[in-house]
Amino acid sequence: MALLRRRLTSRTLISVITAVLVLAVGMPLVSAYEAHTINVTVRVEERPTDTLVKTMRLATGDETSGEIYEFLTLVGSMDPPIPNFPSGVPNIGCDNATNVPINTFILWLVTISVSNTDDYCWTDVVVKDNFSAELGGVTIGEVPVDVFVKEHSRGNSKKEKIIKEFETQYRITWYVTCEGWDEVNEVCLVQDPIGLCPGESAHIEMYVWTKLNPAGHQEYTSPGTYTMNSGPNLKWYDLEDHQHSFDGEPLYITAE
């Protein structure tokens, strides 16, 4: 019995020594792995709110002049036509950008602004934003923006085999520091090597409107508070080639 106890004690001691050696060898490897992981992770930070700002207001004018006229002319010339696009003139009976009547064609002018609030130049600056399913969007002017429209198919009935495509979400990618832009393939060809430097800013403008739902009814179809977008996201690289990320605030609409 005493011999068995001595053997167990020896085995326990050997196990403890082995575990210590494994930890001693493994810890540097784990630390090195963690350090590597930290270097490649996007750094999400608290920053001044004016780093990334999104605003909206009602488009002005009417069907013969101003922003509304320019918008109707722009979308009317698109080929193919925009699906789920409402008829008539927008903003009739609406005088508040955030409180809008239901079943009404509303048109906003949305602006996204980026400002470098650091003491070094940002490179490869990109802003992404998603708009809710009730809305359509188109950018104004020649800016390096990739607009992706998510769609889904819907048949008219169980008997009919006609399939229609309906737009469900607009997603934009704005290449802030892009110098060369391929309009056909909608890709950035050349990134500005200097980037967006301290104190500099950039912005884009978009027309955003309430579209028709798949049943052909004008959004918004029922009262409530809706999210216009999930909030824009900004990414850029610093001088040490680390990527940073910052999220802007979402916008909300109340339909009454």
C-alpha positions as CSV (number, residue, x, y, z in Angstrom):
1,M,0.0,0.0,0.0
2,A,2.8,2.4,0.9
3,L,4.5,1.5,-2.4
4,L,1.3,2.3,-4.3
5,R,1.0,5.7,-2.6
6,R,4.6,6.5,-3.4
7,R,4.0,5.7,-7.1
8,L,0.8,7.8,-7.2
9,T,2.7,10.7,-5.6
10,S,5.5,10.4,-8.1
11,R,3.0,10.4,-11.0
12,T,1.2,13.4,-9.6
13,L,4.4,15.3,-9.3
14,I,5.4,14.4,-12.8
15,S,2.0,15.6,-14.1
16,V,2.3,18.9,-12.3
17,I,5.8,19.5,-13.7
18,T,4.6,18.6,-17.2
19,A,1.7,21.0,-17.0
20,V,4.0,23.9,-15.8
21,L,6.4,23.2,-18.7
22,V,3.5,23.2,-21.2
23,L,2.2,26.5,-19.9
24,A,5.7,28.0,-19.9
25,V,6.2,27.1,-23.5
26,G,2.6,27.8,-24.7
27,M,2.1,31.2,-23.1
28,P,4.5,33.1,-25.5
29,L,2.8,31.4,-28.4
30,V,-0.7,32.4,-27.2
31,S,0.5,36.0,-26.5
32,A,2.0,36.2,-30.0
33,Y,-1.2,35.0,-31.5
34,E,-3.3,37.5,-29.5
35,A,-0.9,40.3,-30.6
36,H,-1.3,39.3,-34.2
37,T,-5.1,39.2,-33.9
38,I,-5.2,42.7,-32.4
39,N,-3.1,44.0,-35.3
40,V,-5.6,42.8,-37.9
41,T,-8.8,43.7,-36.1
42,V,-10.7,46.8,-37.1
43,R,-10.6,49.4,-34.4
44,V,-14.0,50.7,-33.5
45,E,-13.6,53.9,-31.5
46,E,-15.5,56.7,-29.8
47,R,-14.9,59.9,-31.8
48,P,-16.3,63.4,-32.3
49,T,-19.8,63.2,-33.7
50,D,-18.9,65.5,-36.6
51,T,-16.5,62.7,-37.9
52,L,-19.5,61.2,-39.7
53,V,-22.8,63.1,-40.1
54,K,-26.0,62.2,-42.0
55,T,-28.8,64.8,-42.4
56,M,-32.0,64.9,-44.4
57,R,-34.5,67.5,-45.4
58,L,-37.5,67.6,-47.8
59,A,-36.7,68.3,-51.4
60,T,-37.9,71.8,-52.5
61,G,-39.6,73.0,-55.7
62,D,-42.3,71.4,-57.7
63,E,-42.8,69.5,-61.0
64,T,-41.7,72.5,-63.1
65,S,-38.7,73.8,-61.1
66,G,-36.2,73.2,-58.3
67,E,-35.0,69.9,-56.8
68,I,-38.3,68.1,-57.3
69,Y,-38.2,68.9,-61.0
70,E,-34.5,67.8,-61.3
71,F,-35.3,64.6,-59.5
72,L,-38.3,63.7,-61.7
73,T,-36.2,64.5,-64.8
74,L,-33.3,62.3,-63.5
75,V,-35.3,59.2,-62.7
76,G,-37.6,59.7,-65.8
77,S,-34.6,59.3,-68.0
78,M,-33.3,56.1,-66.5
79,D,-33.3,53.0,-68.6
80,P,-34.5,50.5,-67.4
81,P,-37.1,52.3,-65.3
82,I,-36.8,52.2,-61.5
83,P,-39.1,49.4,-60.2
84,N,-41.6,50.2,-57.5
85,F,-41.5,53.9,-58.5
86,P,-44.5,55.9,-57.5
87,S,-46.4,58.2,-59.9
88,G,-47.3,61.9,-59.3
89,V,-45.4,64.7,-57.6
90,P,-43.7,64.1,-54.2
91,N,-44.2,66.0,-50.9
92,I,-47.8,67.1,-51.5
93,G,-49.3,68.0,-48.1
94,C,-46.0,67.4,-46.3
95,D,-44.0,70.2,-44.6
96,N,-41.9,68.2,-42.0
97,A,-39.0,66.0,-42.9
98,T,-39.3,63.6,-40.0
99,N,-43.1,63.5,-39.6
100,V,-44.8,62.5,-42.8
101,P,-48.3,61.4,-43.8
102,I,-48.9,57.8,-44.7
103,N,-49.7,56.7,-48.3
104,T,-47.8,59.8,-49.6
105,F,-44.9,60.1,-52.1
106,I,-42.2,61.8,-50.0
107,L,-38.8,62.9,-51.4
108,W,-35.8,63.8,-49.2
109,L,-32.4,65.3,-49.9
110,V,-30.0,63.2,-47.8
111,T,-26.4,64.4,-47.2
112,I,-23.6,62.2,-45.7
113,S,-20.5,64.2,-44.6
114,V,-17.1,62.9,-43.5
115,S,-14.5,65.0,-41.6
116,N,-10.9,64.0,-40.6
117,T,-10.8,64.8,-36.9
118,D,-7.3,63.2,-36.4
119,D,-3.8,64.6,-36.8
120,Y,-2.8,62.3,-39.7
121,C,-4.1,61.7,-43.2
122,W,-6.7,58.9,-43.6
123,T,-6.3,56.6,-46.6
124,D,-8.7,54.1,-48.3
125,V,-11.6,55.9,-46.8
126,V,-14.9,54.2,-47.4
127,V,-18.5,54.9,-46.2
128,K,-21.3,52.3,-46.3
129,D,-25.0,52.8,-45.6
130,N,-28.2,50.8,-46.0
131,F,-31.7,52.2,-46.5
132,S,-34.8,50.5,-45.3
133,A,-37.1,48.4,-47.6
134,E,-39.7,51.2,-47.8
135,L,-37.2,53.6,-49.5
136,G,-35.5,54.1,-52.9
137,G,-32.4,56.1,-53.5
138,V,-30.2,57.6,-56.2
139,T,-27.0,59.7,-55.8
140,I,-26.6,63.2,-57.2
141,G,-23.7,64.1,-59.5
142,E,-20.7,62.1,-60.6
143,V,-19.4,60.6,-57.3
144,P,-17.6,57.3,-56.7
145,V,-20.5,55.5,-55.2
146,D,-21.5,51.9,-55.8
147,V,-25.3,51.4,-55.4
148,F,-26.4,47.8,-54.8
149,V,-30.1,47.1,-54.9
150,K,-31.2,44.0,-53.1
151,E,-34.2,42.3,-54.8
152,H,-36.6,39.4,-54.3
153,S,-39.0,37.7,-56.6
154,R,-42.8,37.4,-56.2
155,G,-45.4,35.6,-58.2
156,N,-48.8,37.1,-58.9
157,S,-50.7,34.1,-57.6
158,K,-50.4,30.3,-57.3
159,K,-51.9,29.8,-60.7
160,E,-49.9,32.4,-62.5
161,K,-46.2,31.8,-63.2
162,I,-45.3,35.4,-63.8
163,I,-42.5,36.4,-61.6
164,K,-41.8,40.1,-60.7
165,E,-38.7,41.5,-59.2
166,F,-39.1,43.9,-56.3
167,E,-36.5,46.1,-54.8
168,T,-36.2,45.5,-51.0
169,Q,-33.1,47.5,-49.9
170,Y,-30.7,50.1,-51.2
171,R,-27.1,49.7,-50.1
172,I,-24.4,52.3,-51.0
173,T,-20.6,52.2,-50.8
174,W,-19.0,55.6,-51.1
175,Y,-15.2,55.5,-52.0
176,V,-14.3,58.9,-50.4
177,T,-10.6,58.9,-51.5
178,C,-11.1,57.4,-54.9
179,E,-9.5,59.3,-57.8
180,G,-10.2,57.0,-60.7
181,W,-13.8,55.7,-61.0
182,D,-15.0,53.1,-63.5
183,E,-18.6,54.2,-64.2
184,V,-19.4,51.0,-66.2
185,N,-18.3,48.5,-63.6
186,E,-18.8,50.9,-60.6
187,V,-15.4,50.2,-59.0
188,C,-12.6,52.4,-57.8
189,L,-9.6,52.3,-60.1
190,V,-7.1,54.5,-58.2
191,Q,-7.1,55.3,-54.5
192,D,-5.7,58.8,-53.6
193,P,-2.3,57.9,-51.9
194,I,-2.5,61.0,-49.7
195,G,-6.1,60.5,-48.6
196,L,-8.3,62.7,-46.5
197,C,-6.0,64.9,-44.3
198,P,-6.6,66.6,-41.0
199,G,-9.3,69.3,-41.2
200,E,-10.5,68.1,-44.6
201,S,-14.0,66.9,-45.3
202,A,-16.1,65.4,-48.1
203,H,-19.8,64.8,-48.7
204,I,-22.3,63.2,-51.0
205,E,-25.9,64.0,-51.7
206,M,-28.7,61.6,-52.5
207,Y,-32.4,61.7,-53.3
208,V,-34.3,59.3,-51.1
209,W,-38.0,58.6,-51.6
210,T,-40.9,56.4,-50.4
211,K,-41.6,53.8,-53.0
212,L,-44.4,51.4,-53.7
213,N,-44.5,48.1,-51.8
214,P,-44.9,44.8,-53.7
215,A,-48.7,45.1,-53.5
216,G,-48.5,48.4,-55.3
217,H,-49.4,50.5,-52.3
218,Q,-47.6,53.8,-51.5
219,E,-45.2,53.6,-48.5
220,Y,-45.5,54.2,-45.7
221,T,-48.7,52.2,-45.5
222,S,-49.3,52.4,-41.8
223,P,-48.5,54.8,-38.9
224,G,-45.4,54.3,-36.8
225,T,-41.8,55.1,-36.4
226,Y,-39.5,53.8,-39.1
227,T,-35.7,53.7,-39.4
228,M,-34.6,55.4,-42.6
229,N,-31.2,53.7,-42.4
230,S,-29.1,51.6,-40.0
231,G,-26.6,54.4,-39.7
232,P,-23.6,55.0,-42.0
233,N,-20.3,53.2,-41.3
234,L,-16.9,54.8,-41.9
235,K,-13.6,52.9,-42.4
236,W,-10.1,54.2,-43.0
237,Y,-6.4,53.3,-42.5
238,D,-3.9,55.1,-40.4
239,L,-0.1,55.7,-41.0
240,E,0.7,52.2,-39.6
241,D,-1.8,50.5,-41.9
242,H,-4.3,49.8,-39.2
243,Q,-7.9,50.0,-40.1
244,H,-10.3,52.0,-38.0
245,S,-14.1,52.1,-38.0
246,F,-16.7,54.6,-36.8
247,D,-20.5,54.4,-36.9
248,G,-22.8,57.4,-37.5
249,E,-26.3,57.8,-36.0
250,P,-29.3,56.4,-37.9
251,L,-32.2,58.6,-39.0
252,Y,-35.9,58.0,-38.1
253,I,-39.2,58.8,-39.8
254,T,-42.6,59.0,-38.1
255,A,-45.5,58.2,-40.4
256,E,-48.9,59.6,-39.2
